[in-house]
Amino acid sequence: MYRTNILLVDDYDYTRELLRSAINSCIDDDTLPIEAHFYQTSSGYKVMDLIDLRLINLVYLDIDLPGLSGLKILKLIKKYNSDITVVMVSGESSSENVMEAIKNGASGFIVKPFNAGRISESLKNYIKQGPKEITGKKEKE
């Protein structure tokens, strides 16, 4: 069983709750070996503090956040610790957004409204990659 600290980043409370519920359902339905612990924020400015404080392993990150875009946050996360798995979430699946996200280290991309199959796939990919224990800052050389 992988203890996984999951951070949900979206500016809408109901979207974070729907995603949390969908993730839990996928874990239960697919009997995935994940013990999920959820943290959430609506602000891109709080992401790095939460990652450091809660030792986040997996992030579901909205692209369209007020103030600081999800793509900028993705770059910050990957610079901070490249072992953190980031799945981008967006209501718009433009090829530019998808390519930019993947180029900058996102391990997946989920389009709103959520599809259980895509969420399940993102969790299975996380497991397949071999979840890493996050112990804090690990900057790229």
DAZI-V821936 format. One record per residue. N is the residue number from 1. RES is the residue in three letters. D_FIRST is the distance of its C-alpha to the first C-alpha in Angstrom with 1 decimal. Layout:
# DAZI-V821936
N:RES:D_FIRST, N:RES:D_FIRST
This chain:
# DAZI-V821936
1:MET:0.0, 2:TYR:3.8, 3:ARG:6.4, 4:THR:9.1, 5:ASN:12.7, 6:ILE:14.7, 7:LEU:18.5, 8:LEU:20.7, 9:VAL:24.3, 10:ASP:27.1, 11:ASP:30.5, 12:TYR:30.3, 13:ASP:28.4, 14:TYR:28.3, 15:THR:26.8, 16:ARG:23.9, 17:GLU:23.5, 18:LEU:23.7, 19:LEU:21.1, 20:ARG:18.7, 21:SER:19.4, 22:ALA:19.1, 23:ILE:15.7, 24:ASN:14.4, 25:SER:16.4, 26:CYS:15.0, 27:ILE:11.4, 28:ASP:12.7, 29:ASP:15.4, 30:ASP:13.5, 31:THR:10.5, 32:LEU:8.3, 33:PRO:4.5, 34:ILE:5.5, 35:GLU:6.4, 36:ALA:9.9, 37:HIS:12.6, 38:PHE:15.9, 39:TYR:19.1, 40:GLN:22.2, 41:THR:25.6, 42:SER:28.7, 43:SER:30.2, 44:GLY:29.7, 45:TYR:31.2, 46:LYS:28.4, 47:VAL:25.5, 48:MET:25.9, 49:ASP:26.1, 50:LEU:22.9, 51:ILE:21.1, 52:ASP:22.5, 53:LEU:22.1, 54:ARG:18.6, 55:LEU:17.1, 56:ILE:16.2, 57:ASN:14.0, 58:LEU:15.1, 59:VAL:18.5, 60:TYR:20.3, 61:LEU:23.9, 62:ASP:27.1, 63:ILE:29.9, 64:ASP:32.7, 65:LEU:32.5, 66:PRO:35.6, 67:GLY:36.7, 68:LEU:34.2, 69:SER:33.0, 70:GLY:29.4, 71:LEU:30.5, 72:LYS:31.8, 73:ILE:28.6, 74:LEU:26.7, 75:LYS:29.0, 76:LEU:28.5, 77:ILE:24.7, 78:LYS:24.9, 79:LYS:27.7, 80:TYR:25.7, 81:ASN:22.5, 82:SER:22.2, 83:ASP:18.4, 84:ILE:17.8, 85:THR:17.3, 86:VAL:20.0, 87:VAL:20.8, 88:MET:24.3, 89:VAL:25.5, 90:SER:29.2, 91:GLY:31.8, 92:GLU:33.8, 93:SER:32.7, 94:SER:35.6, 95:SER:35.3, 96:GLU:36.1, 97:ASN:33.1, 98:VAL:30.7, 99:MET:32.3, 100:GLU:32.4, 101:ALA:28.7, 102:ILE:27.6, 103:LYS:30.2, 104:ASN:28.8, 105:GLY:25.2, 106:ALA:23.6, 107:SER:21.0, 108:GLY:22.1, 109:PHE:24.6, 110:ILE:24.5, 111:VAL:27.9, 112:LYS:28.6, 113:PRO:28.8, 114:PHE:25.2, 115:ASN:24.4, 116:ALA:21.2, 117:GLY:21.3, 118:ARG:21.4, 119:ILE:18.6, 120:SER:16.4, 121:GLU:17.7, 122:SER:16.9, 123:LEU:13.2, 124:LYS:13.2, 125:ASN:15.2, 126:TYR:13.0, 127:ILE:10.2, 128:LYS:13.2, 129:GLN:14.5, 130:GLY:11.7, 131:PRO:10.6, 132:LYS:12.7, 133:GLU:12.7, 134:ILE:15.6, 135:THR:18.2, 136:GLY:21.1, 137:LYS:24.0, 138:LYS:24.1, 139:GLU:27.3, 140:LYS:28.3, 141:GLU:31.2
